[in-house]
Amino acid sequence: MPHRCTNIAPSLKIEILDPEILTELIAFKMPYGKYKGVIIADLPVFYLEWFATQGFPKGKLGMLLATMYEIKINGLDYLLKPLRQQGK
């Protein structure tokens, strides 16, 4: 499947439409902070907005947080529902 990259911050690129990334959003847990242990897809939008203004962490965690931020602010949460149901 071809990937499309987009910039949401000057130094951050996200691959869009990668099903593996969507799967990671419903499995990867926040490793630290107030929401330690919470699945990335379950983080509240205000927390993701805070990261958007302060800067996302580098690496995989930052990419996942930035992707979830874009999904939530654009009302695309429905993309994760089929993946959540498959995992049950």
Beta strands, then each sheet from edge to edge (+ up, - down):
strand 1: 4-9
strand 2: 12-16
sheet 1: 1+ 2-
end
